[in-house]
Amino acid sequence: MSLPPPAPDDEHLARYLLGALPEDETERLDELSIADTSFADRLDAVEYDLVDSYVRGELSGDMLAHFKSRCRSSPAMRDKVKVAESLAGYQRRSSGHGRRAFGTESWSRWALGAAASLALVATGYLTLETRRLRTEVTESRAASASGAERERDLQRQLDERRAAADEAEQALARARDALAQLEARKNAPVGTPVVAAFLLTPARRGVGDVTTIAIPRGAAAIALRMEPEADEFARYRASLKELASDRVVWRSGELTPKPSGGAKIVEATVPSALLTPQRYVVELAGMPARGAPGRFAGSFVFRVVAP
Amino acid sequence: MFGRRQHLKKDWVETPRSFHNFLNWLDEGVDSAGQRYVEMRRRLVAYFDRKRARAPDELADETLNRVARRLEEEGAITDTPPARYCYIVARFVFLEYVRREPIQSTVADFPIAVHREPDPVAEQRELMLDRVDQCLQQLDADERTLILQYYQGEQRTKIEQRRKLAAQLGLTPNALSIRACRIRGRLEACVLAAERRS
């Protein structure tokens, strides 16, 4: 009996992520990346560290070449680099402004205290920070005219903190809702996902008619019912897009319309975990024959709001 | 398992019932409220992206739809765990894709410059920093602190720093790493969504 291969180290995983391993090893890790949760988690961690290393200029030689190559072929990787650069820039900017709130020394004390109510701590921190900034603004006003720019900067920070304090309070409310939602799920029978159904109206009817969906607590999926504008097809496919970004977040398989009150209704069931509060559009395509491209059969806008 | 592929019904269509069965099967008896589906889709998108496919999300959806179809036709798939089954189907989907379309080649064929340096336009750079700031504020305070601590420092100091952080939080290094990654994933999604909206 052969022993299982040893767990790959971070450098090995980085090479895998950049497509720099032999084919057989790549296939082995491909399978683990999908079938093994702990491996998939570790891979995510290594990928973020790899991107950060690139942003900090720590990559060189063939690793740098492979990384650049990966960036060229992957918009997703370029997005990761963009966010990593911004996060690094943010950390530099924060330390440049002397924000002590995230200092190592205060971390230990804070982490212990946070266990009781994290959202309340956030609100408290932001309130104190707002007060500190307000004091600085007042002092700054009394200073010379050359301090005007500093005052504007402090005022901006003050405004941001006020907004953040409001958000922290909202986060607390959301956390309570989430807890209630978890309780509801806990009481639902295992293996029977709850589905809520909504009838969508075609987008052409105007913004005022946009269907608003509040996903019920415990609903694992929502069924979107649509009357196709072109109803001559026997099968349809649906694509769900974020309206603001035009990004496809989900695609259906083939759907068969069902008669309903003299009309045809196509129903697409979407996992509710994919949906966040924003506007979406479902684009319905009629499938004329197997292998042929779909034809436009309707467009349905809806808005998801917090329950 | 795949020796019976020729018996797949050609006229299969997805129904709400088949989709529910698919979600149940992925959940393996523990109701995840669709999270397992979302996570599997994310892994598949990443897999196809690493394979340099041009539309990784389309191939991921194709994979999931095929698995749902297979499950509906078989009634049950019990000889292979769901995640591994998804990988097997994904591999077939990828092989078919390679036959249809050439894979994006590497290095020299892509003259597009990668933005190694920060964006030269200061205003845009500031906007991105503001987005990071706004998205950080949307995290819980403990998450915000954790992510800023975890991803701070250079390669040589990071390991020791993270070890200390894990000890402070009473977590194993692995648990800390998973937690940091998930927070970063949410932060990343928030920043990119804000950028798309603007």
Interface residues (C-beta under 8 A of the other chain):
Chain A: L17 G19 D30 E31 S33 I34 A35 D36 T37 S38 A40 D41 R42 D44 A45 Y48 D49 D52 S53 Y54 R56 E58 A65 K68 S69 C71 R72 S73 S74 A76 M77 R78 D79 K80 V81 K82 V83 E85 S86 L87 G89 Y90 Q91 R93 S94 F102 T104 W107 S108 W110 A111 A114 L118 A119 V121 A122 Y125 E160 A163 A164 E167 A168 A171 A175 R185 A188 V190 G191 T192 P193 V195 G218 A220 A221 A223 R235 E242 A244 S245 R247 V248 W250 R251 S252 G253 E254 L255 T256 E267 T269 P271 S272 A273 L274 R290
Chain B: K10 W12 V13 E14 T15 P16 F19 H20 L23 N24 D27 G29 V30 D31 A33 G34 Q35 Y37 V38 M40 R43 L44 V45 A46 Y47 D49 R50 R52 P56 D57 E58 D61 E62 N65 A68 R69 P81 A83 R84 C86 Y87 A90 R91 Q104 T106 V107 F110 I112 V114 H115 R116 P118 D119 R125 M128 L129 R131 V132 D133 L136 Q137 Q138 D140 A141 D142 R144 T145 L148 Q149 Y151 Q152 E154 Q155 K158 L165 Q168 L169 N174 S177 I178 A180 C181 R184 G185 L187 E188 V191 L192 A193 R196 R197
